[in-house]
Amino acid sequence: FKKLEVLHLGLNQISSISNLHLHRLPSLRSLFLQGNMISVVEGLSECKLVDLVLDKNRIKEIGPRSLAGQWTMKRLHIEENRLRSLDHLDVMPSLELLYLGNNRIQDIHEVEKLQPLLHLKEVSLLNNPVCRRMLHRALLILRQPSLNVIDQEVITSEEREAITAYYTEHQQRQAVTMQSLSTPVEYSYSNLSQVALGGGPVVRPPARVGAYPGLVDLHWAGLSPATSSQYPVVSRAPPRFSPFNNPPAYQTAPNQPRMPSSYYYRSNAPRDRR
């Protein structure tokens, strides 16, 4: 069988790949092991696979040596397993298709581990806990420029441009926020018109509030793009990034600037009950 290129061994109750002695098949390019009882990926170091199918097994993790040496791997199916981590997938630089549906991946930071896969064209994370909030799609579009399909849905040029623009704006607002927080602000009626709160939660001013000790929270309403660039943005933390659920708070028609129209403050000063 030295010239064998495709091997189908699905639904055979196989529990160990090492026992298959695949090193005896030097020409093997496609291996199908779906529907078995495999819990550890091993015994592939001497294979030069292009396709590997491990769906419906009992795999909990990918070890550091599990897929080592698979420089030619282009398609990996490992759906319906028990994966919680995406470690050690970066050893396949030629990987183009990755199917990870129906596993137990729940941390959004696991998705970032796919960034070294520069040739990845399609990835599926369907029915993983990490998909519940749909943040993984925006993150993948930002970090994986080569991707064309995520969760069986094609990435359109409009979607890519919208997410990129939103992320760029988010970064700029965060930079302004950090710069503003590094500069002490003296709160008084003379400079309240120069402070605008936008894109983040209402914050507590510094301890130095001059002659107005009761001023606790300040919020401007009616910010427009024209006015947001003129005032520092003060925020306790950058806004949660979600291009779908949290659009920018200031959306007005172009060339129609609106000055901040109103504000309110809450006072913690004791009330005069007389």
GUFI-831714 format. One record per atom (N, C-alpha, C, O): residue in one letter; x, y, z. Coordinates in steps of 0.001 Angstrom, whole numbers, plus 500000, padded with zeros to 6 digits. Each point is the difference from the previous one (the first is absolute). Layout:
N
AXYZ...
***
This chain:
274
F500819498777500000F499181501223500000F500853501273500000F499543501032500491K501645498925498987K500879501163500042K499500501135499115K500428501142500169K498681498568498897K499475501032499114K498601500461500412K499373500777499280L500139498763501849L498667500369500464L499970501478500385L500844500467500764E498173500265498698E499907501432500255E498799500373500853E500047501000500717V498881498224499225V498779500311500743V499602498794500836V499907498886499484L499854501334501818L499661498904500905L498765500377500811L500009500989500733H498917498211499132H498759500204500738H499887498960501109H499917498802499730L500080501663501524L499882499090501145L498945500514500980L500127499798501208G498848500854498287G498953500522500861G499120498909500575G499789498957499381L499691501309501844L499051499086500662L500580498603500190L499359499004499663N501853500928500878N500660498713500231N500426499805501447N500770499086500294Q498744501757500618Q500325499897501409Q501512500052500265Q500500499340500911I500199501431498303I501445500181500174I500231500953501174I499394501070500065S501474498542500850S500295500827501175S501406500596499963S500299500905500779S500549498619498354S501384500490499935S500451500098498543S499897499040499237I500605502144500393I500521500181498637I501361499333499860I500351499524498921S500415500441502162S501341499404499934S499950498538499606S500905499501499331N498041499810501082N499898498571499680N499755499729498518N500059498852499559L499666502200499677L499773499814498562L501304499918499213L499997499580498843H501131500821501779H501319499939499356H499976500692498640H500333499411498971L499267501840501059L499863500739498743L501332500337499355L500030500435498849H501066499376501859H501312500257499398H500304499026498873H500923500214499214R498296498717500712R500181499031498922R499298500439498715R500080499318498979L499236501815501078L499284500517498827L500593501356499615L499403501033500303P501738498986499049P500692501267499721P499261500905499022P500239501208499980S498873498233499215S499279500803498999S498642500478500486S499268500634499241L500376499075502012L498682500344500518L499822501518500059L500832500723500549R498049499739498865R499714501434499972R498672500347500681R499848501108500514S499196497969499497S498692500265500595S499645498879500963S500014498825499634L499665501554501614L499693499015501035L498663500347500639L499804501112500490F499272497918499499F498665500201500539F499806499084501204F499975498777499860L499887501823501331L499865499240501246L498784500458500793L500014499932501229Q498951500523498112Q498821500501500690Q499223498864500657Q500005498864499525G499328501469501575G499129499045500662G500708498871500708G499486498882500044N501676501381500510N500731498984500756N500060500397501477N499191500810500452M501744498637500293M500127500281501433M501373500577500326M500573499706501049I499942501104498059I501339500572500156I499943501156500999I499152500885499882S501741499107501091S500066501064501000S501299500800499921S500079501112500522V500937498325498826V501305500666499876V500422499958498539V499959498951499357V500449502205500130V500509500071498626V501500499751500036V500766500807500527E499637498078498911E501415499611500006E500251499056498829E499073499562499318G502214500135500468G500346499051498951G499925500547498593G499888499231499045L500173502091500804L499915500612498667L501284500709499597L500047500644498952S500973499249501848S501211500791499776S500704499667498697S500671500859499429E499191497912500086E500688499594498773E499080500052498777E500388499570498913C498417500946501260C499059500122498877C500071501409499413C500315500965500696K499391499128498031K499932501282499298K498573500175499487K499739499929498799L499357500298502130L498585500032499671L499581501344499408L500587501046500280V498376498878498893V499342501191499471V498614500151500625V499556501115500273D499767497761499952D498670499982500615D500020499082501214D500516498884499944L498910501605501162L499869499184501202L498609500227500580L499613501134500285V499642497782499886V498638500073500527V499939499231501311V500215498789500033L499486501936501057L499925499407501337L498672500331500672L499925500060501227D499047500152497994D498694500337500567D499457498857500860D500313498830499783K498861501547501200K499279499048500842K500928499005500693K499821498785499908N501173501764500787N500874499189500834N499937500529501435N499007500622500379R502017499146500411R500015500407501404R501220500865500326R500544499934501102I499861500849497954I501225500793500126I499742501218500880I499078500774499742K501741499396501303K499851501113500936K500997501119499732K499743501150500357E501373498540499031E501005501017499737E500927499545498887E500103498816499680I500575502182499739I501040499736499004I501343500206500682I500317501114500418G500471497832499700G501288500090500681G501053500684499154G499804500192498800P501319500181501815P501065500696499262P500617499168498889P500556500556499052R499357498106501047R500570499132498971R498927499306499160R500326499180499142S498426501132501091S498913499295499313S500047500193498499S499858499039499244L500342502209500312L499986500311498569L501335500554499535L500072500651498958A500971499100501792A501327500497499637A500444499393498671A499817498809499751G500761502026499413G500501499532498706G498978499973498892G500321499604498880Q498443500810501402Q498961499981498967Q500033501301499183Q499054500788500030W502025499417499258W500180501216499210W499058500042498799W499676501078499501T499889497769500041T499169499945498796T498504499937500303T499191499980499072M500430499990502179M498585499886500366M499217501223499531M500375501137500288K498537498619498990K499163501086499491K498578499964500556K499346501039500090R500176497793500279R498623499879500487R499972499122501248R500448498853499985L499010501720501103L499900499280501264L498560500056500504L499445501075500225H499966497742499946H498653499874500559H500122499364501383H500478498874500141I499082501868500877I500083499466501357I498749500426500786I500082500418501155E498780499462498191E498718500378500591E499469498899500921E500399498838499924E498685501584500946E499317499087500927E500993499210500850E499950498773500082N500951501977500543N500925499433500966N499829500746501323N498916500513500279R502127499554500531R499909500629501315R501070501080500180R500476500235501110L499888500407497804L501060501004500042L499569501236500771L498897500509499802R501975499973501077R499805501258500716R501048501033499625R499836501189500269S501241498354499109S501117500877499658S500393499801498546S499804498926499430L500757502128499975L500483499937498617L501523500106499955L500567500565499065D500072498893501940D501461500008500031D500569499057498943D499376499013499610H501842501332499939H500822499131499160H499391499727498625H500291498976499382L498865501937500143L499528499894498622L500865500822499044L499873499884498781D501003500945501780D500840500856499168D501164499269499360D500810500619499310V499291498056500906V501085499216499393V499634499564498586V500763499280499357M498062501155500149M499559499654498644M499907501280499169M498900500521499813P502206499993499690P499999501306499321P499222500022498694P499632501075499526S500106497756499877S499287499954498717S498502499773500163S499289499859499005L500220500102502230L498603499661500244L499068501044499369L500189501204500173E498802498307499093E499043500873499326E498576499853500538E499257500980500060L500360497808500328L498644499747500488L500079499371501382L500703499008500196L498573501569500768L500028499506501378L498565499945500528L499303501012500064Y500277497776500312Y498633499786500477Y500042499552501460Y500492498918500319L498975501948500573L500074499780501440L498620500018500650L499900500205501210G499058499589498036G498647500089500529G499706498945501050G500612498932500029N498423501399500845N499516499070501021N501105499507500936N500109498808500287N500706502138500180N500971499699501042N499632500804501245N498837500367500168R502120499910500698R499718500684501260R500847501264500154R500374500369501113I499920500277497791I500818501210500011I499131501166500461I498979500291499376Q501412500379501705Q499190501077500549Q500762501293500243Q499372501042500192D501944498933499806D500784501210500255D500325500680498668D500532499361499092I499151501928500787I500251500735498771I501483500088499688I500380500158498839H500469499742502189H501441500068499776H500518498761499262H501075500049499403E498191498862500628E500409498820499244E499957500270498498E500795499446499241V498281501400500339V499890500320498577V501247500730499513V500406499841498849E500198500954502019E501202500738499606E501175499083499689E500941500410499320K499016498365501166K501093499061499752K500041499519498554K500945499317499604L498055501027499613L499982499620498583L500724501021499127L500163499778498800Q500271501328501780Q500613501066499219Q501241499571499215Q500197500512498898P500651498585501595P501164499576499198P499648499234498730P500870499804499150L497889499759500695L499601499243498805L499708500991498878L498849500380499784L502179500031499515L499907501099499039L499253499626498731L499574500887499260H500255497819500468H499333499573498765H498593499468500251H499389499403499114L500105500814502086L498685499470500351L498910500733499213L499917501227500033K499250498005499260K498939500567499169K498608499780500580K499098500807499775E500726498117500962E498684499711500564E500155499368501377E500841499124500201V498349501323500735V500002499444501352V498560499901500486V499168500856499700S500558498103501045S498668499807500561S500113499716501491S500709499088500425L498573501718500360L499930499828501452L498550499822500444L499668500272501154L499493499287497965L498577499877500289L499746499139501229L500663498988500224N498352501447500572N499544499251501171N501078499836501070N500010499013500735N500892501961499347N500918500105501127N499499501127500904N499372500937499508P500888498997501793P499556501083500891P500518501377499606P499352501006500289V501809499055499053V500575501281499632V499165500719498943V500172501201499796C498934498092499535C499188500596498934C498743500686500507C499293500625499209R500408499283502059R498724500501500502R499861501504499840R498898500499499769R502203500229500350R499940501461499901R500469500510498640R499954501204499748M500489497920499390M500387500341498634M501204500941499927M500252500581498944L500492499582502141L501187500851499946L501134499332499241L500878500685499476H499116498000500456H501099499293499342H500068500328498522H501087500006499422R497775500267499952R499997500286498568R500742501309499708R500848500052499110A498829501004501644A500694501273499805A501486499872500285A500821500569499281L499531498693501758L501406499817500343L500742499259498896L501120500373499649L498277498595499808L500642499245498927L500170500848498745L501026499912499326I497984500900500361I500104500848498809I501144501001500157I500703500304499037L499478500207502184L501081500963500245L501371499340499981L500953500558499455R499149498261501136R501305499366500193R500396499072498848R501183499705499832Q497851499833499377Q500295499035498934Q499588500588498651Q498905499699499523P501928501124499849P499620500613498718P499777498983498888P499314500297499022S501254498514501113S499867498995498944S498656499282500025S499660499312499038L499562500830502044L498750499265500130L498949500495499013L499853501200499770N499419497842499653N498888500305499104N498662499522500555N498956500561499668V501068498404501177V498773499411500518V500172499726501495V501009499435500423I498000500970500368I499972499710501435I498644499396500332I498960500590499708D501056498247500895D498753499321500393D499046499850498818D498794500213500128Q501758499423498733Q499233499740498780Q499365501250499412Q499128499889499138E501278501287501295E499492501253499460E501156500784499379E501035500215500631V498766500203498132V501038500724499270V500183501396500588V499030500662500367I502217499772499719I500314501349500469I499903500950498817I500763499879499042T498316501053501016T499858500967498915T500977501154500189T500494500240501102S499773500465497810S500906501147500086S499407501101500872S500728500696500707E497926499464499241E499360501007500838E500156499677501484E500244500892500812E499614497830499539E500156499604501397E501430500226500483E500217500489501109R500741499159498063R501404500179500388R500332501483500184R500692500372500947E498814500466498150E500277501435500097E499330500605501231E500588500847500672A498182498724499627A499282500553501153A500695499640501308A500149500848500880I500273497909499247I500660499570501233I501358500665500145I500385500394501101T500341499734497799T501298500661500051T499857501465500404T500779500508500806A498211500172498624A499774501409500340A499596500157501461A500460500920500676Y498690498193499808Y499566500079501398Y501182499778500939Y500142500703501001Y500696498331498682Y501149499708500855Y500979501171499998Y500557500342501044T499659500277497789T500902501146499917T499487501153500859T500771500641500714E497921499617499212E499410501046500830E500126499665501480E500287500869500823H499494497864499502H500128499568501393H501412500249500522H500168500469501125Q500847499224498069Q501385500211500416Q500304501479500195Q500700500376500940Q498772500462498170Q500243501429500121Q499344500558501262Q500602500806500710R498178498771499566R499314500476501199R500710499517501260R500074500726500991Q500442498059498973Q500721499484501156Q501280500792500243Q500365500264501145A500325500119497759A501223500791500144A499700501356500607A500740500477500861V498164500155498690V499612501289500561V499612499857501463V500295500873500817T499044498026499508T499612499747501387T501214499928500909T500027500640501051M500973498591498559M501194499845500818M500736501328500142M500542500306501062Q499476500479497863Q500664501292500076Q499249500947500937Q500616500768500739S498066499172499225S499208500871500850S500149499637501468S500087500882500854L499942497825499442L500113499570501384L501360500302500599L500144500069501220S500858500112497925S501335500312500507S500159501487500313S501016500402500567T497991500426499070T500055501433500248T499001500363501086T498807499756499819P501632500830501327P499055500376501056P498971501008499489P500339500910499244V498428498928501162V498917500894499585V499459500708501233V499660499346500986E500255501971498974E499414500791501075E498557500303499620E499746500722499037Y499310498728501718Y498598500152499661Y499449501279500610Y500104500211501209S499316500634497966S499308501195500459S499049500424498899S500069499483498886Y499050501448501412Y499063500442498979Y500704500684498834Y499434500092498912S501780500383501293S500705500696498933S500545499049498945S500199500403498854N500052498319501517N500554499093499000N499134498776499753N500430499081499302L498360500878501251L499134498858499736L499661499889498530L499743498903499504S500252502226499784S499666499963498579S501101499376499161S499811499784498803Q501350499920501804Q501109499408499264Q500165498518500291Q500948499377499520V498145500053501258V500108498596500358V498794499266499441V498861500409500228A501375498533499058A498901499214499438A500204498552500322A501110499478499896L497844499884500486L500044498567500262L499368499306498823L498828500230499702G501928498919499617G499428499314498857G500560498612499855G501192499787500219G497971499257499416G500435498648499686G500284499121501179G500322498829499799G499584501647501413G500306499177501158G499021500270501124G499076500795499835P501108498565501293P499085500209501120P500209501350500653P501075500588499880V497916499909500804V500135501236500759V501017499775501099V499944498983500692V500991501953499485V501117499773500903V499940500964501176V499284501001499977R501472498675501029R500115500844501185R501166500961499782R501108499545499716P498681501771500405P501084500958499804P501078499853501059P499780499336501013P501376501267498776P501060499956501004P499562500671501294P498969500670500055A501836499135500983A499642500540501313A500000501521500005A499264500625500764R501572499974498373R500088501450499990R498869500569499154R500122500070498777V498804500327501839V498866500545499258V499748501459500360V498925500536499728G502065500102500883G499900501414500276G498882500340500967G499903499422501083A499254501520498517A498948500479500892A498714499197499878A498970500412500534Y501063498450498776Y498783499232499768Y500197498573500480Y500088499095499170P499985500662502145P500276498652500527P498885499015499740P500218498793500110G498579501681499545G498895499084499775G499983499400498608G499197499107499730L501673501364499371L500000499504498621L500610498608499957L501173499825500327V498042499187499273V500474498629499978V500068499454498584V501064499565499558D497834500449499731D499934499425498665D499556501066499013D499099500791500279L501553499217498556L499694500975498969L499820499266498688L500754499074499700H498264501320499517H499748499314498737H499506501005498978H499094500787500275W501503499181498547W499548500864498920W499104499194499068W500257498823499746A498708501804499754A499135499365499014A500080500791498702A500214501212500014G499613498101498875G499968500682498705G501352500227499388G500178500975499270L500800498156500998L501312500152499380L499921499670498517L499287499077499606S501424501654499587S500095499718498578S501461499811499635S500871500380500782P499432499043498052P501412499847499605P500764501310500002P501194500025500299A498117501077499364A500703501280499956A500435500439501387A501107500509500171T498028499296500824T500340500460501347T500866499005500739T500757500393500889S499156498309498768S500777499013500735S501491500175499762S500808499606500841S499571500978498025S501414500203499727S500546501244500695S501213500196500072Q497881500646500441Q500448501237500629Q500182499862501504Q500657500837500620Y498776498127499973Y500052499838501441Y500642498680500362Y499852499016499275P500861500953501839P500574498721500442P498910499041500437P499002500417500586V501178498326499138V499038498973500403V500496499360501278V501093499434500026V498132500647501019V500372499457501301V499219498730500218V498780499985499836S501903498947500531S499319498722500181S500777499155500976S501231500022500015R498040499224500811R500655499099500936R500634498815499287R501056499523500415A498331500009498543A500494498867499236A499507500144498577A498937500580499777P501803498909499253P499533500091498614P498711499223499824P499783499011500699P499354501409498385P498731499296499800P500209498605499476P500981499716499312R498094499420501015R500070498611499521R499922499981498487R499122500634499414F501790498643499945F500072499986498543F499021499001499431F500158498796500202S498856501669499106S499064499137499288S499406500797498855S499141500850500234P501277498910498560P499480500775498875P498542499712499702P499383500688499187F500058498291501470F498618499654499726F499051500566501053F498929500505499665N501465499411501616N499088500340501076N500211501401500565N499087500565500600N502125500011499212N500304501288500604N500481500996498946N501197500280499937P497910500261499236P500441501005499031P500415501267500714P499628500193501158P501134500685498191P500427501238500648P498808500792500507P498941500016499372A501237500645501779A498911500726500628A499640501268499234A498887500509500134Y502043500004499065Y499731501221499260Y499928499675498506Y501026499759499365Q497806500236500098Q499782499770498583Q499076501095499490Q498796499973500255T501762500977499033T499204501093499456T500309500153498531T500979499446499499A498187501305499812A500226500235498580A501261500821499815A500284500868500827P500493498888498107P501232500764499781P499701501479499788P498931500379499523N502049500444500848N499923501453499844N498849500616500801N499543501100499690Q500000498198501322Q498971500551500876Q500449499860501453Q499420499216500752P501600501531499647P500515499860501372P498984500493501021P499267500960499762R500708498364501376R499154500384501105R500867500188501230R500768499107500357M499124502019500283M500727500220501234M499327499215501124M498803499723499929P501957499918501108P499364499331501138P498826500831500515P500151501171500348S498693498203499692S498781500753500283S499586499956501459S499308500898500480S501112498060500228S499529499899501378S500956499142500805S500736499189499437Y499257500980501840Y500748499125500875Y499232499898501307Y499127500811500310Y501228498181500425Y499420499882501315Y501088499576500964Y501002499424499578Y498831500840501677Y500924499512501009Y499204499542501193Y498912500498500289R501663498538500392R499412499457501202R500800500485501191R501230500010499946S498134500376501085S500680500562501158S499933499037501168S498954499412500277N502174500432500408N500007499212501230N500058500891501226N500184499511501115A499658501814498689A499986500915501128A498714499819500795A498943499778499409P501117500308501881P498772499802500818P498958501056499683P500309501182499854R498456498366500043R498913500925499704R499566500764501253R500063499503501124D499504501707498628D499458500811501089D498545499598500202D499147500327499175R500565498971501907R498661499493500257R499103500981500765R498897499639500411R501561501565499775R499180500965500707R498815500439499159R499197500819500446
***
